[in-house]
Amino acid sequence: MDNRIKRIVIVGGGTAGWMTAAALGKVLGREYADITLVESDAIGTVGVGEATIPQIGTYNRMLGLDEDEFVRRTKGTFKLGIEFVNWGRLGHRYMHPFGKYGLNMQGLSFHAFWQRMHQLGDPHSLDDYSLNALAAYDNKFMRPIDAGRSPLSEIAYAFHFDAGLYALYLREQAESHGVVRREGRITQVHQDGVSGFVTAVELEDGSEVCGELFIDCSGFRGLLIAQTLGIDFVDWSHWLPCNRAVVAPCESVDAMTPYTRSTAHGAGWQWRIPLQHRIGNGHVYSADHMSEDEATAILLDNLDGEPLSEPRGLRFTTGHRQRYWEKNVVAIGLSSGFMEPLESTSIWMIQTGISRLLSNFPDRSFAAVDRERYNRVLIEETEYIRDFLILHYHATERDDTPFWAYCRNMDIPPRLQEKLDVYNHTGRTFREGEELFNDTSWFAVLTGQCGKPRIYDPVAEMMSVEETRERLRQIRETIRSSADYMPGHRAFIAEHCAA
Ligand SMILES: Cc1cc2nc3c(=O)[nH]c(=O)nc-3n(C[C@H](O)[C@H](O)[C@H](O)COP(=O)(O)OP(=O)(O)OC[C@H]3O[C@@H](n4cnc5c(N)ncnc54)[C@H](O)[C@@H]3O)c2cc1C
């Protein structure tokens, strides 16, 4: 009767491989199954992926990590949101903060009341109603405290960290739960002659690592899911046309900002991720619209400090594998697809891949029903994120370069078109099904890039203008004084988690 999987092989030791190894090791325990991770020092990892979203806190708590230790070990900083510069139009900037705006009133969305007052000429920006936005611009940070109904009780935050140090830290966690690491390049993959299931991977030295469940964390190459099982790639380049990045860390010379900055350029955008020991930078661009030399020159012209290494180029295609789980192989991380790093969603996709694998965990019969559900739900999640990313490119007044003219005029998925139509009419935003980004995130980007809707949500008229004005004033004051109360980001790190 014992049909339990007893040998799990993880192929790849980047962020995806070690996140998976640490989680399976911790949750399943060493008595349940032998877990082996194979990685090749000669091949190395993609070496980027340094900004996260608040959901990573759930992963850390599941592993039982001490957060200060985690930040210290990864030379990390805290992240309250993303600032977008030059997206809606040149010279314009807005914040997509984590957390919420204001306070819902009488069960109705705060957004409706703000929108009404905004249309009536009230000068206060959306940022004035977000603790995260105010704190981010003031370079402040603290973790939430138990302060009753104060906004200080619900500060939402994520992290920036050094990707290499993060993988090393997770490796320690995984090994402490019994995961065994094998170093070596995989040169062959063996399959069962009848079922096509993967049975073993063979290393350069001729040794074999056998298993029943294989997790493909081999990065863009998709060693098992694509090269062995031949699962096709669904290409989204027509919606997300960036397909290259050039990256270069630089010295920190400025305040340690508690947010990521994304600055749009002529054919893509540049990230700025502040860490304790350096700033991570990368220019994501479309090779159909810009040469590598030009992209590199733009990156180097827009660094805060001296570059710390030669610029390095990366290539990718946006999209995903048609199936993430095929036979006894589950693809997690870049092997399963990539949508570009604009909203820091890839590490989240690794996290959701792991948690959904655990909640649909197979036995050796590998029932199709587990696999099909996993594939359906993960693809749905990917598509929701895709729509949110497309919004950033499409909702723009920019047509100053062929790239922006293309993005502005391209056809978009019908579900995104509906969201845009609804917003442009009344300013309403919604979260659908298992969508990652909530109505507040949609509201932040839509108001940041689309401007005013035609009318405001009529339900906002259930409160008089005078009362709405007074309530908004009170909310602003509470949020302002909460931000003033917070310590500086650098001071907080120095006190709790300096590397
Ligand atoms: C430009 C860019 C910016 C990004 N920024 C962000 C971000 O800010 N936030 C975010 O969440 N995500 C970001 N990502 C995504 C993030 O980097 C990845 O999701 C994450 O690093 C996981 O990568 P991975 O582990 O799947 O692949 P990799 O890091 O490529 O690891 C692959 C592993 O497989 C091993 N391997 C491959 N072939 C073999 C073989 N034949 N034999 C043995 N071992 C093998 C390699 O040695 C390596 O250990 C970014 C990605 C890119 C490209």
The ligand as an SDF file (V2000), in Angstrom:
LIG
                    3D

 53 58  0  0  0  0  0  0  0  0999 V2000
   16.9070   40.5190  -15.7030 C   0  0  0  0  0  0  0  0  0  0  0  0
   16.1820   39.7990  -14.6070 C   0  0  0  0  0  0  0  0  0  0  0  0
   15.8140   40.4640  -13.4480 C   0  0  0  0  0  0  0  0  0  0  0  0
   15.0960   39.8130  -12.4410 C   0  0  0  0  0  0  0  0  0  0  0  0
   14.6790   40.4830  -11.3280 N   0  0  0  0  0  0  0  0  0  0  0  0
   13.8490   39.8800  -10.4440 C   0  0  0  0  0  0  0  0  0  0  0  0
   13.3510   40.5510   -9.3020 C   0  0  0  0  0  0  0  0  0  0  0  0
   13.6970   41.7010   -9.0410 O   0  0  0  0  0  0  0  0  0  0  0  0
   12.4990   39.8990   -8.4980 N   0  0  0  0  0  0  0  0  0  0  0  0
   12.1240   38.6140   -8.7310 C   0  0  0  0  0  0  0  0  0  0  0  0
   11.2870   38.0810   -8.0000 O   0  0  0  0  0  0  0  0  0  0  0  0
   12.6360   37.9250   -9.7570 N   0  0  0  0  0  0  0  0  0  0  0  0
   13.4840   38.5190  -10.6120 C   0  0  0  0  0  0  0  0  0  0  0  0
   13.9990   37.8160  -11.6550 N   0  0  0  0  0  0  0  0  0  0  0  0
   13.7590   36.3850  -11.7450 C   0  0  0  0  0  0  0  0  0  0  0  0
   14.6970   35.6600  -10.7840 C   0  0  0  0  0  0  0  0  0  0  0  0
   16.0300   36.0170  -11.0680 O   0  0  0  0  0  0  0  0  0  0  0  0
   14.5210   34.1660  -10.9370 C   0  0  0  0  0  0  0  0  0  0  0  0
   13.1690   33.8460  -10.7910 O   0  0  0  0  0  0  0  0  0  0  0  0
   15.2900   33.4350   -9.8740 C   0  0  0  0  0  0  0  0  0  0  0  0
   16.6190   33.8500   -9.8330 O   0  0  0  0  0  0  0  0  0  0  0  0
   15.2090   31.9540  -10.0960 C   0  0  0  0  0  0  0  0  0  0  0  0
   16.0720   31.5170  -11.0950 O   0  0  0  0  0  0  0  0  0  0  0  0
   16.2180   29.9580  -11.2640 P   0  0  0  0  0  0  0  0  0  0  0  0
   16.6860   29.3860   -9.9750 O   0  0  0  0  0  0  0  0  0  0  0  0
   14.9860   29.4310  -11.8550 O   0  0  0  0  0  0  0  0  0  0  0  0
   17.3670   29.8110  -12.3850 O   0  0  0  0  0  0  0  0  0  0  0  0
   18.9550   30.0020  -12.2940 P   0  0  0  0  0  0  0  0  0  0  0  0
   19.3710   31.0340  -11.3360 O   0  0  0  0  0  0  0  0  0  0  0  0
   19.4060   30.1680  -13.7190 O   0  0  0  0  0  0  0  0  0  0  0  0
   19.5000   28.6120  -11.7620 O   0  0  0  0  0  0  0  0  0  0  0  0
   19.5990   27.4860  -12.5840 C   0  0  0  0  0  0  0  0  0  0  0  0
   20.3510   26.3940  -11.8510 C   0  0  0  0  0  0  0  0  0  0  0  0
   20.3310   25.2160  -12.6360 O   0  0  0  0  0  0  0  0  0  0  0  0
   21.6450   24.6730  -12.6950 C   0  0  0  0  0  0  0  0  0  0  0  0
   21.7870   23.9160  -13.9390 N   0  0  0  0  0  0  0  0  0  0  0  0
   21.3540   24.2550  -15.1740 C   0  0  0  0  0  0  0  0  0  0  0  0
   21.7230   23.3200  -16.0760 N   0  0  0  0  0  0  0  0  0  0  0  0
   22.3670   22.3520  -15.3780 C   0  0  0  0  0  0  0  0  0  0  0  0
   23.0100   21.1290  -15.7310 C   0  0  0  0  0  0  0  0  0  0  0  0
   23.0670   20.7020  -17.0060 N   0  0  0  0  0  0  0  0  0  0  0  0
   23.5930   20.4160  -14.7620 N   0  0  0  0  0  0  0  0  0  0  0  0
   23.5620   20.8280  -13.4510 C   0  0  0  0  0  0  0  0  0  0  0  0
   22.9790   21.9710  -13.0650 N   0  0  0  0  0  0  0  0  0  0  0  0
   22.4110   22.7290  -14.0070 C   0  0  0  0  0  0  0  0  0  0  0  0
   22.5460   25.8870  -12.6170 C   0  0  0  0  0  0  0  0  0  0  0  0
   23.8430   25.5400  -12.2080 O   0  0  0  0  0  0  0  0  0  0  0  0
   21.8090   26.7240  -11.5770 C   0  0  0  0  0  0  0  0  0  0  0  0
   22.1760   26.2720  -10.3040 O   0  0  0  0  0  0  0  0  0  0  0  0
   14.7750   38.4490  -12.6240 C   0  0  0  0  0  0  0  0  0  0  0  0
   15.1940   37.7640  -13.7560 C   0  0  0  0  0  0  0  0  0  0  0  0
   15.9000   38.4230  -14.7510 C   0  0  0  0  0  0  0  0  0  0  0  0
   16.3390   37.6730  -15.9720 C   0  0  0  0  0  0  0  0  0  0  0  0
  1  2  1  0
  2  3  1  0
  2 52  2  0
  3  4  2  0
  4  5  1  0
  4 50  1  0
  5  6  2  0
  6  7  1  0
  6 13  1  0
  7  8  2  0
  7  9  1  0
  9 10  1  0
 10 11  2  0
 10 12  1  0
 12 13  2  0
 13 14  1  0
 14 15  1  0
 14 50  1  0
 15 16  1  0
 16 17  1  0
 16 18  1  0
 18 19  1  0
 18 20  1  0
 20 21  1  0
 20 22  1  0
 22 23  1  0
 23 24  1  0
 24 25  2  0
 24 26  1  0
 24 27  1  0
 27 28  1  0
 28 29  2  0
 28 30  1  0
 28 31  1  0
 31 32  1  0
 32 33  1  0
 33 34  1  0
 33 48  1  0
 34 35  1  0
 35 36  1  0
 35 46  1  0
 36 37  1  0
 36 45  1  0
 37 38  2  0
 38 39  1  0
 39 40  1  0
 39 45  2  0
 40 41  1  0
 40 42  2  0
 42 43  1  0
 43 44  2  0
 44 45  1  0
 46 47  1  0
 46 48  1  0
 48 49  1  0
 50 51  2  0
 51 52  1  0
 52 53  1  0
M  END
$$$$
